[in-house]
Amino acid sequence: MESGTARWSRLEPEVRREQIVEVALGLFGERPYGAVSMADVARAAGVTRGLVHHYFATKPDLYRAVLDALLATGPTVVRTDLDLDIEEVVAANADASLDFMQRNRETMLAISQPAGVGQDPRLAEIVDQARETVVDRILTNHLGTADVPPEVRLVIRGYLGMYEAVAREWLVRRRASRAAAHALLSRTMLVMVREVVPALGEQRRLRTIG
């Protein structure tokens, strides 16, 4: 057994797989993709590197599982069941989103900048799919459906672009405070929901009848 694996214990295969993904999620959240090795994951999980490779043949395979696990928590981040005024709902969701970004800093920043995970085309595809999944989840949480006109999807993609830029200013460049990031994100979401989406809908209606 490799050094650092004293905590190894026999678990059911699915439980062991989930444990490895959970450990990897933490490591990839703290460090850039290139700074995490399969050996690092094995040591942190208390298992052999061979066991990690048994479940995930390559590092990109493990990273995909990490992204899947990360995105599986999406619906709990932006809530729609809060019994609050809309301004308070948006403020609470902005707080939750910033907390989520901070906990998973490196993984989320990699999702927002595909070059951060290297030039592997499989990873680029994973990141692109992840972004579209995030768009779907935001649409579902805010509008009740992801089946919306292309113009509305464009609004959410634009918001995500701004969210990513704001997060970098806060977490990487340190040129914005969390309070400033929160204010910008929450107020922008209100404007988009109240003004931009309805305006796009009206333009679409006028084009249809014209």
C-alpha positions in Angstrom: 0.0 0.0 0.0 1.3 3.5 -0.9 2.3 5.8 1.9 -0.5 8.0 3.3 -3.1 5.3 2.9 -3.5 4.2 6.5 -7.1 5.3 6.5 -8.0 2.7 3.8 -11.1 0.7 4.6 -13.3 -1.6 2.6 -16.4 0.2 1.2 -19.1 -0.7 -1.3 -17.9 0.3 -4.8 -20.4 3.1 -5.3 -19.7 4.5 -1.8 -15.9 4.4 -2.5 -16.4 6.1 -5.9 -18.5 8.9 -4.2 -15.8 9.3 -1.6 -13.1 9.8 -4.2 -15.2 12.3 -6.1 -15.9 14.2 -2.9 -12.2 14.4 -2.0 -11.3 15.4 -5.6 -14.0 18.1 -5.5 -12.3 19.7 -2.5 -8.9 19.5 -4.1 -9.9 20.9 -7.5 -11.9 23.6 -5.7 -8.7 24.7 -3.9 -6.1 24.3 -6.6 -5.9 24.8 -10.4 -6.5 21.8 -12.5 -2.9 21.3 -13.4 -1.8 21.4 -9.7 -3.9 18.3 -8.7 -2.6 14.9 -9.5 -4.2 11.5 -9.2 -1.7 10.7 -6.5 -2.9 13.8 -4.6 -6.4 12.6 -4.7 -5.4 9.1 -3.6 -3.5 10.5 -0.6 -6.3 12.8 0.4 -8.8 9.9 0.1 -6.6 7.5 2.0 -6.5 4.9 -0.8 -4.0 3.7 -3.4 -3.5 5.5 -6.7 -4.4 2.2 -8.4 -7.8 2.3 -6.7 -8.4 5.8 -7.9 -7.5 4.6 -11.5 -9.8 1.6 -11.0 -12.8 4.0 -10.9 -11.4 6.8 -13.1 -9.0 5.7 -15.8 -7.7 9.2 -16.5 -7.6 12.6 -14.8 -10.1 14.1 -17.3 -12.5 11.2 -16.4 -12.2 12.1 -12.7 -12.6 15.8 -13.5 -15.8 15.1 -15.4 -17.2 13.3 -12.4 -16.2 16.3 -10.2 -18.0 18.7 -12.5 -21.1 16.5 -12.5 -21.0 16.4 -8.7 -20.5 20.1 -8.6 -23.4 20.9 -10.9 -25.7 18.4 -9.2 -25.8 20.9 -6.3 -27.0 23.7 -8.6 -30.7 23.6 -7.8 -30.0 24.1 -4.1 -27.8 27.2 -4.7 -30.4 29.4 -6.3 -33.7 28.8 -4.5 -37.2 29.5 -5.6 -39.0 28.5 -2.4 -38.1 31.4 -0.2 -41.2 33.2 1.2 -39.7 36.6 0.8 -40.1 39.8 -1.3 -38.4 39.5 -4.7 -35.6 41.8 -3.6 -34.8 39.6 -0.6 -35.0 36.5 -2.7 -32.5 37.9 -5.2 -30.2 39.1 -2.3 -30.3 35.7 -0.6 -29.6 33.9 -3.9 -26.7 36.2 -4.6 -25.2 35.4 -1.2 -25.6 31.7 -1.8 -24.0 31.9 -5.2 -21.0 33.8 -3.9 -20.6 31.3 -1.1 -20.7 28.5 -3.7 -18.1 30.2 -5.8 -15.8 30.8 -2.8 -16.0 27.2 -1.7 -15.3 25.9 -5.2 -13.1 28.7 -6.3 -10.7 27.0 -8.7 -13.2 24.6 -10.3 -15.7 27.4 -10.9 -13.1 29.7 -12.3 -12.0 26.9 -14.6 -15.6 26.5 -15.8 -15.7 30.2 -16.6 -12.4 30.1 -18.4 -11.9 26.8 -20.4 -8.2 27.5 -20.9 -7.8 27.0 -17.2 -8.2 23.2 -17.6 -5.8 22.9 -20.5 -6.2 22.2 -24.2 -7.8 18.7 -23.9 -10.8 18.8 -26.2 -12.8 16.5 -24.0 -12.4 18.9 -21.1 -13.4 21.8 -23.3 -16.6 20.0 -24.2 -17.3 19.2 -20.5 -16.9 22.8 -19.6 -19.2 24.0 -22.4 -21.8 21.4 -21.4 -21.4 22.6 -17.8 -22.1 26.2 -18.7 -25.2 25.3 -20.6 -26.4 23.2 -17.7 -26.0 26.3 -15.4 -28.0 28.3 -17.9 -30.8 25.7 -17.8 -30.8 25.7 -14.0 -31.0 29.4 -13.7 -33.8 29.6 -16.2 -35.7 26.9 -14.4 -35.2 28.5 -11.0 -36.2 32.0 -12.1 -38.7 31.4 -14.9 -40.0 27.9 -14.1 -38.7 26.4 -17.3 -35.6 26.2 -19.5 -37.8 26.1 -22.6 -37.5 29.8 -23.5 -36.8 31.8 -26.6 -33.1 32.2 -27.7 -33.1 35.8 -26.7 -33.9 34.9 -23.1 -31.1 32.4 -23.0 -28.8 35.1 -24.2 -29.8 37.3 -21.2 -28.7 34.5 -18.8 -25.5 33.8 -20.7 -24.7 37.5 -20.5 -25.5 37.5 -16.8 -23.2 34.5 -16.3 -20.4 36.3 -18.1 -20.8 39.3 -15.8 -21.0 37.0 -12.8 -17.7 35.3 -13.8 -16.0 38.7 -14.4 -17.2 40.0 -11.0 -16.0 36.8 -9.3 -12.6 37.2 -10.7 -12.4 40.8 -9.6 -13.3 39.7 -6.1 -11.5 36.3 -5.7 -8.5 36.7 -8.0 -7.6 40.3 -8.7 -8.9 41.5 -5.2 -10.1 44.7 -6.8 -13.7 44.3 -5.5 -15.1 43.5 -2.1 -17.7 40.8 -1.6 -20.2 43.5 -0.7 -19.6 45.3 -4.0 -19.9 42.0 -5.9 -23.1 41.1 -4.1 -24.7 44.5 -4.8 -23.8 44.4 -8.5 -25.0 40.8 -9.0 -28.3 41.3 -7.1 -29.2 44.6 -8.7 -28.3 43.4 -12.2 -30.5 40.3 -11.8 -33.5 42.4 -10.8 -33.0 44.7 -13.8 -32.7 41.7 -16.1 -35.8 39.9 -14.8 -37.9 43.1 -14.5 -36.9 45.0 -17.6 -34.6 43.1 -20.0 -36.6 39.8 -20.3 -40.0 41.6 -20.8 -38.5 44.0 -23.3 -37.1 41.1 -25.4 -40.5 39.4 -25.2 -42.2 42.5 -26.5 -39.7 42.9 -29.3 -40.3 39.3 -30.3 -44.1 39.9 -30.2 -43.8 42.9 -32.4 -41.6 41.1 -34.9 -44.2 38.2 -35.0 -47.2 40.5 -35.7 -45.2 42.8 -38.0 
